[in-house]
Amino acid sequence: MSGWAPHGSLAASVDITSISVQRGDAIQIGGRLCRVADLVQLPAGARRLVFESGEVLTMHAQSRLTAIRMMRKR
């Protein structure tokens, strides 16, 4: 995934849950880097992640993944 980092940003690897996932997080799934475009809250603490490619992934309350998050310089 190239060209998507805003100028003046640093990439950091972060552990995410259904509560802490954010738009813009990039998650590697099946060898592909998928960037979160939208989030939909579901019952029981779950969230549906909609990626820029149109694919979806449901994270349950106990799901834990590693994502790349763009951090702005302070």
N, C-alpha and C positions, 0 to 999 in steps of 0.2 A: 504494500500500500504506500504509494509515494505521493508527495505533494499535498498531504493533508495536514501537516503540522503548521500551526500558525507561527509567524515570525516571533522570535523571542520566547519560545517555549522549550521545555525540556520534557522528555518522555520518561515516565516512571512506571515500573511494574508494581501493581497493587493487587491485593486480594480483595475480591468483591463478593457481596451477598445480594440477595434480592432487594435488600434495603439500601445498600450503598452504591449500587450500579448507577451510572450517570449517562446521559446522552453524550456521545463522542468517545466513550470508552471503546477500545478495540480488543476483541477477544479472538483468540486463535481456535478455530473449530475445524477439525479434519484437515489440518494443514493450511487452511485459508484464514486470513485475517479479516474479521468481520467487524465493521464499525456500527455501534448502536445509534440509530436515527430517532427512535421513539420508544417510550415505555408505556405499558398499560398495566395498571394495578388490577390484580385478581384477588379472589377471596383467599383467606388463610395465609396472608403474607407473601403470596406468589406474585411474580411480575412476568409479563410477556414482553420480551425484547424484540423489537422490529429493527432489522439491520438495513443499511442503505441499499443492499441488493434485493430487498423485499422479503428475504427469508425471516423466519421467526424462531425464537427459542423461548421456552418457558422455564424460568428459574423458580424453584420452589423455595420455601422459607429456609430449608436446610442446605440448599445448594451453595457451593463455594467454588469460585473460579478465579483465575488470574487474568488480569487485563492490563493493557497498556493505556495509561492516562496521560494526557498532555497537561503539564503543570506550567503555569506562567511564571516567568521570572519576577521576583519582587524587588 
